Amino acid sequence: MSASFGCDPMETMRVSDHCEWRAIEGEVVVLDLRTELYLSFNDTGAALWRGLAAGATGDELVERLVTAYEVEESAARTDVVAFLGELVALGLVESVEPDADPHG
């Protein structure tokens, strides 16, 4: 599935090198060091972000949502595509070459 932002959001993505993040009291906070953009993710977004940081593929992120939140796979896939699309548009994540280490 390809989205309008020009990449396949279901491929393996990684957190961009210019981002710092921390898990704090169940949330994840992210700082883009280039733009000083600060984001805070709720429980669902935090789960997806931690998955990205661990090298999960888009399909693995969908499975995390299905398992943790008991949602239909199609709804989880829609949410993951939207979440990754926003992160790509903001430059907070980038695609990983198929044989590359997703941790950078």
C-alpha positions as CSV (number, residue, x, y, z in Angstrom):
1,M,0.0,0.0,0.0
2,S,1.5,3.3,-1.0
3,A,0.5,6.6,0.5
4,S,0.5,10.1,-0.9
5,F,3.7,11.1,0.9
6,G,5.8,9.1,-1.5
7,C,7.0,5.9,0.3
8,D,5.6,2.6,1.3
9,P,4.6,3.0,4.9
10,M,4.6,-0.8,5.5
11,E,8.3,-1.1,4.7
12,T,10.8,-1.1,7.6
13,M,11.2,2.4,8.9
14,R,13.7,3.8,11.5
15,V,13.8,6.8,13.7
16,S,15.8,9.6,12.1
17,D,19.2,10.4,13.6
18,H,18.2,13.9,14.4
19,C,15.4,12.8,16.8
20,E,15.8,12.3,20.5
21,W,13.0,10.5,22.4
22,R,12.2,9.2,25.9
23,A,9.4,7.2,27.4
24,I,8.0,9.1,30.4
25,E,5.1,7.9,32.5
26,G,3.6,5.8,29.7
27,E,4.0,8.4,27.0
28,V,6.7,8.9,24.5
29,V,8.1,12.4,23.9
30,V,10.1,13.2,20.8
31,L,12.3,16.2,20.0
32,D,13.4,16.9,16.4
33,L,16.8,18.5,17.0
34,R,16.7,20.2,13.6
35,T,13.4,22.0,14.0
36,E,13.0,21.9,17.8
37,L,9.6,20.3,17.1
38,Y,8.3,18.6,20.3
39,L,5.7,15.8,20.1
40,S,4.1,13.7,22.8
41,F,2.4,10.4,21.9
42,N,-0.4,8.8,23.9
43,D,-0.4,5.1,24.7
44,T,-1.1,3.9,21.2
45,G,1.3,6.2,19.5
46,A,3.9,5.4,22.2
47,A,3.5,1.7,21.4
48,L,4.0,2.3,17.7
49,W,7.0,4.6,18.3
50,R,8.7,2.1,20.5
51,G,8.1,-0.6,17.8
52,L,9.7,1.7,15.2
53,A,12.7,2.3,17.5
54,A,13.1,-1.5,17.9
55,G,13.1,-2.0,14.1
56,A,9.5,-3.3,13.6
57,T,8.1,-3.4,10.1
58,G,4.8,-1.8,9.3
59,D,3.1,-5.3,9.4
60,E,4.6,-5.9,12.9
61,L,3.2,-2.6,14.1
62,V,-0.2,-3.6,12.8
63,E,0.1,-6.9,14.7
64,R,1.0,-5.0,17.9
65,L,-2.1,-2.9,17.7
66,V,-4.3,-5.9,16.9
67,T,-2.9,-7.8,19.9
68,A,-2.7,-5.0,22.4
69,Y,-5.9,-3.1,21.7
70,E,-8.1,-5.9,20.2
71,V,-8.9,-3.9,17.0
72,E,-9.6,-5.3,13.6
73,E,-6.6,-5.7,11.4
74,S,-8.0,-3.3,8.7
75,A,-8.5,-0.6,11.3
76,A,-5.0,-1.1,12.8
77,R,-3.5,-1.0,9.3
78,T,-5.3,2.3,8.5
79,D,-4.0,3.7,11.8
80,V,-0.4,2.6,11.2
81,V,-0.3,3.9,7.7
82,A,-1.7,7.3,8.9
83,F,0.8,7.4,11.8
84,L,3.8,6.5,9.7
85,G,2.7,9.0,7.0
86,E,2.6,11.8,9.5
87,L,6.0,10.9,10.9
88,V,7.5,10.6,7.4
89,A,6.0,14.0,6.4
90,L,7.6,15.5,9.5
91,G,11.0,13.9,8.8
92,L,11.0,12.0,12.0
93,V,11.3,8.5,10.4
94,E,12.9,7.3,7.2
95,S,12.8,4.1,5.2
96,V,15.5,1.5,5.7
97,E,17.1,-0.4,2.8
98,P,15.9,-4.0,2.8
99,D,19.3,-5.4,4.1
100,A,20.2,-2.5,6.3
101,D,20.2,-2.4,10.1
102,P,17.0,-0.5,11.1
103,H,18.8,0.8,14.2
104,G,21.0,3.0,12.1
